[in-house]
């Protein structure tokens, strides 16, 4: 199963994976189900756009990127707006990280030859908490600022990680959350 297919839905519990995955614990202002839906929609668009990199294009298509995400990554954060994307940009900036991303710059971060991680899954931990799982080839430290930006703009209020966890932990958490 390819990355784009994993973005589209949660994996079967009997799916085999790498021995360890990197995780990000995300607190969100949205319901965890809505948050995961937003992450999947934007990530799917980014991965599809990155396929254009191989054609030598200097401009990646933005048409599949949800409008609310494209708006804030173009610098259109209005003072006083209270939507989750705008709040996420503020949270990202307040944590003292990198400068906010421009949309084209962010899309080019998804070049599969340059990106140090690939999507694995998202599991709902509670009503307002989600665990993002990515394959970092077992590396505990890797470039992932584009993922952190995605997490915040999709509605995160806090993002902790990456933390390496055994693949069996993903299976256990995914199993528990699907029964509940």
N, C-alpha and C positions, 0 to 999 in steps of 0.2 A: 504494500500500500504506500503510495507516494505522499509527500507532504501536503499537497493541495487536498487530497482526499481526507487526510487526518484533520485538516482545518475545517472541513465541511461537517464533520460529526465526531462524536466520541468513538473511541475504538472498542472493539469487542474485547472482553476481559481475557480471552485466551490468546490474544495477539502477542507475538513475541517481540521483544524490543532490546535495546542496548542494556548492559548491566547497570548503568547509572544514568540518571537524568538530572538536569539542572532545574530547580524550581524557583518560582517567585510567588510569595504570598502577597495577595492583593486585597486590601480593604477597599470597598467601593460605596459610593453614595447611591447606587442603584441596587435593584434586586440582583442576586448573583446570576440568575437565568438571563436577565436582560443584558448584564455586563458581558457574559460569555457570548451572547448573540452579537453584540457590537464588535467584540474582539474578532470573532470569526468572519464577520462581514468585511471589516477593514483588511485583515490579514489576507483573506482570499483575494481581494482586489490588488493588494501589493504584490503578491506572488505572481498573479497573472500578468501584471504590468512588467515585472522583472523579466518575464520571458522575452520581452521586446529588446532587452539589453543585447542579446546575441545577434540581433539584426543590425547592430551598430547605430541605433537611433540615439540622438542626443536629447530627445524629449520623450518621456515615457507617457503612455496614455493614462489619463486620470478619470476617464468616464465611468469606471466601475467603483471608484472610491466614493463612499457615502458622502453626501453634501456636507453634513455636519462636521465630518473629519477634515475634508478638503478645505472648508472655510477657515478653521482655526490654524491649519498648517500653512495657510497663505497669509497668516498674520492678521486675520480679521477678528481679533478678540475685542469685543466691545466692552468698555468699562460699564460695570453694572449688570451685565448679563449673568444669569444664574443657571445656565444649562450645564450638564455634566462635562461636556467637552471644554468649555471655557474654564470651569472650575479646575479641570484636570491640568490645563496649561498653567494655571496659576500655581497648582501644587507642584508641578514639575519644576517651574522656575524657583519656587520658594525652597526647594530642597538643595539648591546650590549646584545643580548639575550643569550639563552642557547648555548651550543656547538652544532655544526652541528650533525645531526643524522647519525648513521650507518643504513644501510638498514634493517637488521634484528631487530635492536632495534626499529626502526620506525614502522615496520610492527606489532610488538608485542604491540604497543600502541593502536592498533585497537581491542584489546580484548574487546568484548562488555560488559563484566562484570566490566571492569576498566575504560572505556572511559566515560567521563562526558558529552558528546554531541553526537548527531546524525545528519547526513546530512539532510537538508531540500531542498534547491534549490540554484541556482545562477541566478541573474538577471543582464542583461547588463544595466549599467547606462549611459554610453557614449561609444564612439569608443574605448577608452582605460581605462575604469573604470567599475568595476564589484562589485556587492554586493553579498557576500556569506551569506547564511541564514542557521543557525543550531538550533536544538532544544537543549537547555541547561536546560530543565525542569524549566525554569523561573529564573535560577540563573544568576545574573549579572557578577559574577566572577567565573570562573571554569578553570580547567586545560585544555589547548588547544594548547600547544606548537607544538604538531605534526601537527595540522591544520595550524598554522602559517608557519611552515617549508614547508608544502605542497604548501601553497599559494606563498611563495617566490620562491621555486624551479620551480614552473610552470610558472614563468615569472613575478612575482610582483616586482614593484619598491618601493612600500609602502603598508603597511597593517595597517589599523586603526580599533580598536575594541578589544574586543567585546562591542557592544552597544545593549541593549534590545530595541526591537521595537514591536509594536502590530502586531498581525497576519494580521489585516486589511491593514496595510502598505505594507506587502508582496503582498497581493492581488492587491492593487492599483498600485504598481510599476510594478508587473508582467503584469498587464493588459495594462498599458501605453506602456511598451517596446514591447509587442507583436503586438500592433497596428501599431507601427512605423517602 
